Amino acid sequence: MNEDCLKLTAYLGERDRTEHDLLANHLLDLYEQHAVQSSILMRGIAGFGLKHGMHTDVSLTLSEDLPVVAVAIDTRERIDVLLPGILAMKQHPGLLTLERARLLTGTTEPIELPEDLTEATKLTLYVGRQERTGRTPLFVAICDLLNRRGVSGATVLLGVDGTRHGARERAAFFGRNAEVPMMIISVGPGKQIANVLPELQQLVTEPIATLERVRVCKRDGQLLAQPSELPGTDEHGLALWQKLMIHSSESAQYDGQPLHRALIGRLRAANVAGATTVRGIWGFHGDHPPHGDKLLQLRRHVPTITIVIDRPERIAEAFTIVDEVTAERGLVTSEMVPAAATRTEERVRGGLRLARHRY
């Protein structure tokens, strides 16, 4: 299957609650009830939202309410059914975003990418934790293949809950957790992504993947392009948002501290609307080979992704900070976000009607 879909992403705190349950668990219950094609809940390691309260795993006090990110993908019809219930909740996530994508499931014929995906493409694969190809973990084999084919970068993110092909898969303290979802985010030129898809389909038994348009702005300190210049609204007055994703490593340093932590601190001080860092378990970017944690190393050598979301005029300012902090390392991409809704104590701001803008 190769069709249009929507990606719904919720940014919230792990201790956020509804009247009867943790908010994150309530969201995943909804995804299970509606048999969402694929969803994943991931714990962050640092972040802040509209109130600009810092949450990080550095100290026990600040780690009591770490950020979490919940992603759900399915056809527009299925996602549209979820939205009214989520927006009507007395406590809904601090930030909800809605983005367009192409959904690939099962075996598809070689595809020709639409024109708007040819500059650069973000390919996201959803697989199970314990899936293997031969004796090799599937996520390792996928990263090796993407690296050999010259893709710009890939990061493997571990989920703690989610759905795969509509079935709920939740991590347990005791158990193999074989089917609990993992997300593999990769970025590269559209032609390279299209060419590697048939090889990926040979590795993955039941593939679920999405394709999205991105712009690669920086790679290992080299400035390739500024984020796309977007207006504040589309021609119908619907607000546009923009996203930066910074792929780096937990061992990368800036000004004497981990790069992602320095970046989060600088963005918070600049009053950016929100940013979240998620730690990966394996991946690569640029010319660096795929890597993850190893025994007997002093510093964690795992990839990180920092996600920054704000209105286009604020993203232009945020990119100045990102450009400085990634002067030597990192892969930076930008994307348009056609709909976002935020909740303050008083009311919900924004909305999830999709804006349209060609750029």
C-alpha positions as CSV (number, residue, x, y, z in Angstrom):
1,M,0.0,0.0,0.0
2,N,1.3,3.5,-0.9
3,E,-1.1,6.2,0.1
4,D,-1.5,9.6,1.8
5,C,-1.6,9.5,5.6
6,L,-1.4,11.8,8.6
7,K,1.1,11.8,11.4
8,L,-0.2,13.0,14.8
9,T,2.5,13.8,17.3
10,A,1.9,14.6,21.0
11,Y,4.5,16.3,23.2
12,L,3.7,16.0,26.9
13,G,5.1,15.2,30.4
14,E,5.3,11.6,31.6
15,R,3.3,12.6,34.8
16,D,0.6,14.5,33.0
17,R,-2.8,13.0,33.9
18,T,-6.4,12.8,32.8
19,E,-9.0,12.5,35.5
20,H,-8.4,8.7,35.9
21,D,-5.1,7.8,34.2
22,L,-1.7,9.0,32.9
23,L,-2.3,11.0,29.8
24,A,0.2,9.1,27.8
25,N,-1.5,5.8,28.7
26,H,-4.9,7.3,27.8
27,L,-3.6,8.3,24.4
28,L,-2.2,4.8,23.7
29,D,-5.5,3.3,24.8
30,L,-7.2,5.4,22.2
31,Y,-4.8,4.3,19.5
32,E,-5.4,0.7,20.5
33,Q,-9.2,1.1,20.5
34,H,-9.0,2.6,17.0
35,A,-6.5,0.0,15.8
36,V,-4.1,2.7,14.6
37,Q,-1.7,1.4,11.9
38,S,1.4,2.3,13.9
39,S,2.1,4.4,17.0
40,I,5.0,4.7,19.4
41,L,5.5,6.3,22.8
42,M,9.1,7.4,23.5
43,R,10.7,8.9,26.7
44,G,12.7,12.1,26.2
45,I,15.8,13.1,28.2
46,A,15.4,16.9,28.2
47,G,12.9,19.5,27.1
48,F,10.7,22.4,27.8
49,G,7.3,23.7,26.6
50,L,5.2,26.9,26.6
51,K,5.7,27.4,30.3
52,H,9.4,27.1,29.8
53,G,9.9,24.7,32.8
54,M,13.0,22.6,32.2
55,H,12.8,18.9,32.4
56,T,15.9,16.8,32.2
57,D,17.4,13.5,33.3
58,V,20.5,15.3,34.7
59,S,19.2,15.4,38.3
60,L,16.5,13.5,40.3
61,T,14.5,16.7,40.9
62,L,14.3,17.7,37.2
63,S,13.8,14.1,36.1
64,E,10.6,13.5,38.0
65,D,8.5,14.6,34.9
66,L,10.6,13.9,31.8
67,P,9.1,14.7,28.4
68,V,7.5,12.0,26.4
69,V,6.6,12.0,22.7
70,A,3.7,9.9,21.2
71,V,3.5,9.5,17.4
72,A,0.6,7.9,15.6
73,I,0.4,7.3,11.8
74,D,-2.6,6.1,9.7
75,T,-4.9,7.2,6.9
76,R,-6.5,10.6,7.1
77,E,-9.9,9.1,7.8
78,R,-8.6,7.1,10.8
79,I,-6.7,10.0,12.3
80,D,-9.6,12.4,11.8
81,V,-11.7,10.1,14.0
82,L,-9.2,10.4,16.9
83,L,-8.9,14.2,16.9
84,P,-12.2,15.4,18.4
85,G,-11.8,13.1,21.4
86,I,-8.2,14.3,22.1
87,L,-9.1,18.0,21.7
88,A,-12.1,17.6,24.0
89,M,-10.1,16.2,26.9
90,K,-9.8,18.5,29.9
91,Q,-6.1,17.7,29.9
92,H,-4.7,17.2,26.4
93,P,-1.0,17.2,25.5
94,G,0.9,20.5,25.7
95,L,1.5,20.4,22.0
96,L,-0.2,18.5,19.2
97,T,1.1,18.6,15.6
98,L,-0.4,17.2,12.5
99,E,1.7,16.5,9.4
100,R,1.2,15.0,5.9
101,A,3.1,11.9,4.8
102,R,3.1,9.0,2.4
103,L,2.3,5.6,4.1
104,L,4.0,2.5,2.8
105,T,2.9,-0.9,4.1
106,G,3.4,-4.5,2.8
107,T,5.2,-5.0,-0.5
108,T,5.1,-2.1,-2.9
109,E,6.4,-1.7,-6.4
110,P,9.4,0.6,-7.0
111,I,8.0,4.1,-6.5
112,E,8.6,7.4,-8.2
113,L,8.7,10.1,-5.5
114,P,6.4,13.1,-6.0
115,E,8.2,16.3,-7.0
116,D,8.0,17.8,-3.5
117,L,10.0,14.9,-2.1
118,T,12.9,14.9,-4.5
119,E,15.1,17.6,-2.8
120,A,15.4,15.5,0.4
121,T,13.2,12.9,2.0
122,K,12.7,11.7,5.6
123,L,12.1,7.9,5.7
124,T,10.7,6.6,9.0
125,L,10.5,2.8,9.5
126,Y,8.6,1.1,12.3
127,V,9.9,-2.3,13.4
128,G,9.9,-4.5,16.5
129,R,12.6,-4.4,19.2
130,Q,13.7,-8.0,18.7
131,E,13.3,-8.4,15.0
132,R,16.4,-9.9,13.3
133,T,17.7,-10.7,9.9
134,G,19.9,-13.8,10.4
135,R,21.9,-13.3,13.6
136,T,21.9,-9.5,13.2
137,P,19.4,-7.2,14.9
138,L,17.1,-5.7,12.2
139,F,17.8,-2.1,13.2
140,V,21.6,-2.7,12.9
141,A,21.2,-4.2,9.4
142,I,18.9,-1.3,8.3
143,C,21.4,1.3,9.5
144,D,24.3,-0.5,7.8
145,L,22.4,-0.6,4.5
146,L,21.4,3.1,4.7
147,N,24.9,4.1,5.5
148,R,26.4,2.1,2.6
149,R,23.9,3.7,0.2
150,G,25.0,7.2,1.2
151,V,21.9,8.3,3.2
152,S,22.7,11.4,5.2
153,G,21.9,9.9,8.6
154,A,19.7,7.6,10.6
155,T,18.7,7.3,14.3
156,V,17.0,4.4,16.0
157,L,14.6,5.4,18.8
158,L,13.3,2.9,21.3
159,G,9.6,2.8,22.2
160,V,8.0,1.8,25.5
161,D,4.5,1.4,24.2
162,G,2.7,1.5,20.9
163,T,0.7,-0.3,18.1
164,R,1.9,-2.2,15.1
165,H,-0.5,-3.1,12.4
166,G,-3.2,-2.0,14.8
167,A,-2.2,-4.3,17.7
168,R,-1.0,-2.9,21.1
169,E,2.5,-3.8,22.1
170,R,3.6,-2.6,25.5
171,A,7.0,-3.0,27.2
172,A,7.0,-5.2,30.4
173,F,9.7,-5.3,33.0
174,F,10.0,-9.1,32.6
175,G,9.8,-10.4,29.0
176,R,11.5,-10.2,25.6
177,N,9.3,-7.3,24.5
178,A,10.0,-8.5,21.0
179,E,7.2,-6.6,19.2
180,V,7.4,-3.4,21.1
181,P,7.9,-0.8,18.4
182,M,11.1,1.0,17.4
183,M,11.3,4.0,15.1
184,I,14.2,4.4,12.6
185,I,14.3,8.0,11.2
186,S,16.6,8.5,8.2
187,V,17.2,11.4,6.0
188,G,18.7,11.6,2.5
189,P,18.3,12.8,-1.1
190,G,15.0,11.7,-2.5
191,K,16.6,9.6,-5.3
192,Q,18.7,7.6,-2.8
193,I,15.8,7.0,-0.5
194,A,13.7,5.7,-3.4
195,N,16.5,3.5,-4.7
196,V,17.1,1.9,-1.3
197,L,13.4,1.1,-0.6
198,P,13.4,-2.3,-2.5
199,E,16.4,-3.5,-0.5
200,L,14.7,-2.5,2.7
201,Q,11.6,-4.4,1.8
202,Q,13.8,-7.5,1.5
203,L,15.0,-7.0,5.1
204,V,11.7,-6.2,6.8
205,T,9.0,-8.9,6.9
206,E,6.0,-6.6,7.5
207,P,7.2,-3.1,6.7
208,I,5.5,0.0,7.9
209,A,7.1,3.2,6.7
210,T,6.4,6.9,6.0
211,L,8.0,9.4,3.6
212,E,8.0,13.1,4.3
213,R,9.5,16.2,2.8
214,V,12.5,17.8,4.6
215,R,15.3,20.2,3.8
216,V,18.8,19.3,4.9
217,C,20.2,22.5,6.4
218,K,23.6,21.4,7.9
219,R,25.8,18.4,7.9
220,D,28.9,18.1,10.1
221,G,29.3,21.8,10.4
222,Q,28.7,22.7,6.8
223,L,25.9,25.0,6.1
224,L,23.9,23.6,3.1
225,A,20.7,25.7,3.2
226,Q,18.7,28.0,5.4
227,P,15.3,26.7,6.6
228,S,12.6,27.4,4.0
229,E,11.1,30.8,4.3
230,L,7.4,30.3,5.2
231,P,4.6,32.8,5.8
232,G,2.8,33.0,9.1
233,T,-0.5,31.8,7.5
234,D,-1.7,30.2,4.3
235,E,-4.0,31.9,1.9
236,H,-7.0,30.9,4.0
237,G,-5.6,32.4,7.2
238,L,-4.6,29.0,8.8
239,A,-1.4,29.2,10.8
240,L,1.8,27.5,9.6
241,W,4.4,26.1,12.0
242,Q,7.9,24.9,11.4
243,K,10.2,22.2,12.8
244,L,13.9,21.7,13.1
245,M,15.4,18.3,13.9
246,I,19.0,18.2,15.1
247,H,20.7,14.8,14.9
248,S,23.8,14.5,17.0
249,S,25.5,12.2,19.6
250,E,25.3,12.2,23.4
251,S,29.1,12.3,23.4
252,A,29.3,15.5,21.2
253,Q,30.2,18.6,23.2
254,Y,29.6,22.3,23.0
255,D,31.1,24.8,25.5
256,G,32.0,22.1,27.9
257,Q,28.6,20.3,28.0
258,P,26.7,17.8,25.9
259,L,25.6,19.5,22.7
260,H,21.9,18.6,23.1
261,R,21.9,20.1,26.6
262,A,23.6,23.3,25.5
263,L,21.2,23.6,22.7
264,I,18.1,23.1,24.9
265,G,19.4,25.7,27.3
266,R,20.1,28.3,24.7
267,L,16.7,27.8,23.0
268,R,14.9,28.1,26.3
269,A,16.7,31.3,27.1
270,A,15.6,32.7,23.7
271,N,11.9,32.0,24.4
272,V,11.5,29.4,21.7
273,A,8.0,27.8,22.1
274,G,9.3,24.3,22.8
275,A,12.1,21.7,22.3
276,T,12.5,18.0,23.2
277,T,15.5,15.7,23.0
278,V,15.1,12.0,22.6
279,R,18.0,9.6,23.1
280,G,18.6,6.9,20.4
281,I,20.2,3.5,20.8
282,W,21.9,3.2,17.4
283,G,22.5,5.3,14.3
284,F,24.9,7.5,12.3
285,H,25.0,10.8,10.5
286,G,27.4,12.3,8.0
287,D,30.5,10.2,7.3
288,H,30.5,8.6,10.8
289,P,29.8,4.8,10.8
290,P,26.7,3.4,12.6
291,H,27.3,3.3,16.4
292,G,25.7,2.9,19.8
293,D,26.7,2.1,23.4
294,K,29.8,-0.1,23.9
295,L,31.2,-1.7,26.9
296,L,34.0,0.0,28.9
297,Q,33.5,3.5,27.4
298,L,33.4,6.5,29.7
299,R,30.8,8.5,27.8
300,R,27.6,7.3,26.2
301,H,28.1,7.2,22.4
302,V,24.5,7.0,21.3
303,P,22.7,9.3,18.9
304,T,20.3,12.0,20.0
305,I,17.5,13.9,18.2
306,T,16.4,17.4,19.4
307,I,13.1,18.5,18.0
308,V,12.3,22.3,17.9
309,I,8.8,23.6,17.0
310,D,7.6,27.2,16.6
311,R,6.1,29.6,14.2
312,P,8.3,30.3,11.1
313,E,9.5,33.7,12.2
314,R,10.7,32.3,15.5
315,I,12.3,29.3,13.8
316,A,14.4,31.6,11.7
317,E,15.8,33.1,15.0
318,A,16.2,29.6,16.6
319,F,18.2,28.5,13.6
320,T,20.8,31.1,14.4
321,I,21.4,29.3,17.7
322,V,21.3,25.9,16.2
323,D,23.8,27.0,13.6
324,E,26.2,28.2,16.2
325,V,25.9,25.1,18.5
326,T,26.3,22.7,15.5
327,A,29.4,24.5,14.2
328,E,31.3,21.2,14.0
329,R,28.9,18.3,14.4
330,G,25.4,17.3,13.7
331,L,22.8,16.9,10.9
332,V,20.1,19.6,10.9
333,T,16.8,19.4,8.9
334,S,13.8,21.7,8.6
335,E,10.1,20.8,7.8
336,M,6.8,22.6,7.5
337,V,4.2,21.7,10.1
338,P,0.7,22.4,8.6
339,A,-1.2,22.3,11.9
340,A,-0.5,22.6,15.6
341,A,-2.6,23.1,18.8
342,T,-1.2,24.0,22.2
343,R,-3.0,24.0,25.6
344,T,-2.4,26.6,28.2
345,E,-4.2,26.7,31.6
346,E,-6.8,29.0,30.1
347,R,-7.6,27.5,26.7
348,V,-6.5,25.6,23.6
349,R,-4.7,27.8,21.1
350,G,-4.2,27.0,17.4
351,G,-6.0,24.1,15.8
352,L,-5.6,21.0,13.7
353,R,-7.1,22.1,10.4
354,L,-4.3,21.5,7.9
355,A,-2.9,24.6,6.2
356,R,-1.7,24.4,2.6
357,H,1.3,26.1,1.3
358,R,3.5,25.2,-1.7
359,Y,7.2,26.1,-1.4
